[in-house]
Amino acid sequence: MSKMKTNRGAAKRFRRTGKGGFKRAQSHMNHILTKKKSKRKRQLGTTQQVAEADVKSVRRMLPYS
């Protein structure tokens, strides 16, 4: 049986945490930053935990992480 393929788009977006969950970056930080307040940009720069409802699909996309 052949190896499973990792979804390369997901591999660039999600990282495994120490406890086995997944962390992700937040959106809205690429362009049109001048109109956004400093507080908002600072908070968008932090990482978030992937929602419990989405962990199953992320795990399927990243079989070897």
ROSE-4610 file (N, C-alpha, C; in Angstrom, 1 decimal, always signed):
// ROSE-4610
residu = [M/M/M/S/S/S/K/K/K/M/M/M/K/K/K/T/T/T/N/N/N/R/R/R/G/G/G/A/A/A/A/A/A/K/K/K/R/R/R/F/F/F/R/R/R/R/R/R/T/T/T/G/G/G/K/K/K/G/G/G/G/G/G/F/F/F/K/K/K/R/R/R/A/A/A/Q/Q/Q/S/S/S/H/H/H/M/M/M/N/N/N/H/H/H/I/I/I/L/L/L/T/T/T/K/K/K/K/K/K/K/K/K/S/S/S/K/K/K/R/R/R/K/K/K/R/R/R/Q/Q/Q/L/L/L/G/G/G/T/T/T/T/T/T/Q/Q/Q/Q/Q/Q/V/V/V/A/A/A/E/E/E/A/A/A/D/D/D/V/V/V/K/K/K/S/S/S/V/V/V/R/R/R/R/R/R/M/M/M/L/L/L/P/P/P/Y/Y/Y/S/S/S]
num = [1/1/1/2/2/2/3/3/3/4/4/4/5/5/5/6/6/6/7/7/7/8/8/8/9/9/9/10/10/10/11/11/11/12/12/12/13/13/13/14/14/14/15/15/15/16/16/16/17/17/17/18/18/18/19/19/19/20/20/20/21/21/21/22/22/22/23/23/23/24/24/24/25/25/25/26/26/26/27/27/27/28/28/28/29/29/29/30/30/30/31/31/31/32/32/32/33/33/33/34/34/34/35/35/35/36/36/36/37/37/37/38/38/38/39/39/39/40/40/40/41/41/41/42/42/42/43/43/43/44/44/44/45/45/45/46/46/46/47/47/47/48/48/48/49/49/49/50/50/50/51/51/51/52/52/52/53/53/53/54/54/54/55/55/55/56/56/56/57/57/57/58/58/58/59/59/59/60/60/60/61/61/61/62/62/62/63/63/63/64/64/64/65/65/65]
x = [+0.8/+0.0/+0.9/+0.5/+1.3/+1.1/+2.0/+1.9/+0.8/+0.3/-0.8/-0.1/-0.7/-0.2/-0.6/+0.3/+0.0/-0.6/-1.6/-2.2/-1.2/-0.5/+0.6/+0.1/-1.1/-1.7/-2.0/-2.4/-2.7/-1.4/-0.4/+0.9/+1.5/+1.3/+1.8/+1.0/-0.2/-1.1/-1.3/-1.0/-1.2/+0.0/+0.2/+1.3/+0.8/+1.4/+1.0/+1.5/+0.7/+1.1/+1.6/+2.2/+2.8/+1.8/+0.5/-0.5/-1.3/-0.9/-1.6/-2.6/-2.9/-3.8/-3.1/-3.8/-3.2/-3.4/-2.3/-2.4/-2.4/-3.0/-3.1/-2.9/-2.7/-2.6/-3.9/-4.1/-5.4/-5.3/-6.4/-6.5/-6.6/-6.6/-6.8/-5.5/-4.3/-3.1/-2.1/-2.7/-1.8/-1.7/-2.9/-2.9/-4.0/-4.1/-5.0/-4.9/-3.7/-3.4/-3.5/-3.5/-3.5/-4.7/-5.9/-7.1/-7.4/-6.6/-6.8/-6.1/-6.7/-6.1/-4.9/-4.0/-2.8/-3.2/-4.2/-4.7/-5.2/-5.9/-6.5/-5.4/-4.4/-3.3/-2.5/-2.3/-1.5/-2.2/-3.5/-4.3/-4.4/-4.4/-4.5/-3.2/-2.1/-0.8/-0.6/-1.4/-1.3/-1.8/-1.3/-1.8/-3.0/-3.9/-5.1/-5.1/-5.9/-6.1/-7.2/-7.0/-8.0/-9.2/-10.4/-11.6/-11.8/-12.4/-12.6/-13.4/-14.3/-15.1/-14.3/-13.1/-12.3/-11.1/-10.8/-9.6/-9.6/-10.7/-10.8/-10.4/-10.9/-10.5/-9.0/-8.5/-7.1/-6.2/-6.6/-5.8/-5.8/-6.9/-7.0/-6.1/-6.0/-5.1/-3.6/-3.3/-1.9/-1.7/-1.6/-1.5/-0.2/+0.8/+2.1/+2.6/+1.7/+2.1/+1.7]
y = [-1.2/+0.0/+1.2/+2.2/+3.4/+4.3/+5.3/+6.2/+7.2/+7.7/+8.8/+10.1/+10.9/+12.2/+13.3/+14.1/+15.3/+16.4/+17.1/+18.2/+19.4/+19.8/+20.8/+22.2/+22.5/+23.8/+23.8/+22.7/+22.6/+22.6/+21.9/+21.8/+23.2/+24.1/+25.5/+26.3/+25.9/+26.7/+26.2/+25.0/+24.4/+23.8/+23.9/+23.3/+22.5/+21.4/+20.6/+21.2/+21.2/+21.7/+20.6/+20.9/+19.9/+18.9/+19.3/+18.4/+17.7/+17.9/+17.1/+17.9/+19.2/+20.0/+20.6/+21.6/+22.3/+23.8/+24.5/+26.0/+26.5/+27.8/+28.4/+29.9/+30.5/+32.0/+32.6/+33.9/+34.5/+35.2/+35.5/+36.2/+37.7/+38.4/+39.9/+40.6/+40.0/+40.7/+40.9/+40.7/+40.8/+42.2/+42.8/+44.1/+45.0/+46.2/+47.2/+47.3/+47.5/+47.6/+49.0/+50.0/+51.4/+51.8/+51.2/+51.6/+50.8/+49.8/+49.0/+49.5/+49.5/+50.1/+49.2/+49.8/+49.0/+47.9/+48.1/+47.0/+45.8/+46.1/+45.0/+44.3/+45.0/+44.3/+43.5/+44.0/+43.2/+42.0/+42.0/+40.8/+39.8/+40.3/+39.4/+38.7/+39.3/+38.6/+37.4/+37.2/+36.0/+34.8/+33.6/+32.4/+31.9/+31.1/+30.6/+29.1/+28.5/+27.0/+26.7/+25.6/+25.2/+24.8/+25.1/+24.8/+23.3/+22.8/+21.4/+20.7/+21.5/+20.9/+20.7/+21.4/+21.3/+20.4/+20.0/+19.2/+17.9/+17.3/+16.0/+16.2/+17.2/+17.4/+17.8/+18.6/+19.0/+17.8/+16.9/+15.7/+14.8/+14.7/+13.9/+14.5/+15.8/+16.5/+16.3/+16.2/+16.1/+14.7/+13.6/+12.3/+12.0/+12.7/+12.4/+13.5/+14.4/+15.4/+15.0]
z = [+0.0/+0.0/+0.0/-0.8/-0.9/+0.3/+0.5/+1.6/+1.3/+2.4/+2.3/+2.0/+1.2/+0.9/+1.9/+2.3/+3.1/+2.3/+2.7/+2.0/+2.3/+1.2/+1.4/+1.8/+1.3/+1.7/+3.2/+3.8/+5.2/+6.0/+5.4/+6.1/+6.3/+5.4/+5.6/+6.5/+6.8/+7.7/+9.1/+9.4/+10.7/+11.3/+12.6/+13.2/+14.4/+14.8/+15.9/+17.2/+18.2/+19.6/+20.4/+21.5/+22.4/+22.9/+23.2/+23.7/+22.6/+21.4/+20.3/+19.6/+19.9/+19.1/+17.9/+17.3/+16.2/+16.4/+16.1/+16.1/+14.7/+14.6/+13.3/+13.5/+12.4/+12.3/+12.1/+12.3/+12.1/+10.7/+10.2/+8.9/+9.1/+8.0/+7.9/+8.3/+8.1/+8.5/+7.3/+6.0/+4.9/+4.2/+4.1/+3.4/+4.0/+3.5/+4.0/+5.6/+6.0/+7.4/+8.0/+7.1/+7.6/+8.3/+7.9/+8.5/+9.8/+10.1/+11.3/+12.5/+13.6/+14.8/+15.3/+16.0/+16.4/+17.3/+18.2/+19.1/+18.3/+17.3/+16.4/+15.7/+15.1/+14.4/+15.4/+16.6/+17.6/+18.0/+18.2/+18.6/+17.4/+16.2/+15.0/+14.8/+15.3/+15.1/+16.0/+17.0/+17.9/+17.2/+17.7/+17.2/+17.9/+17.3/+17.9/+17.8/+18.6/+18.6/+17.5/+16.8/+15.8/+16.6/+16.1/+16.8/+16.9/+17.9/+18.1/+17.0/+16.4/+15.3/+14.0/+13.9/+12.7/+12.9/+14.1/+14.3/+13.5/+13.4/+12.7/+11.2/+10.6/+9.2/+9.0/+10.0/+9.9/+10.1/+11.0/+11.3/+10.0/+9.3/+8.1/+7.0/+6.9/+5.9/+6.3/+7.6/+8.0/+8.7/+7.9/+8.6/+9.3/+9.0/+9.6/+10.6/+11.0/+12.0/+13.4]
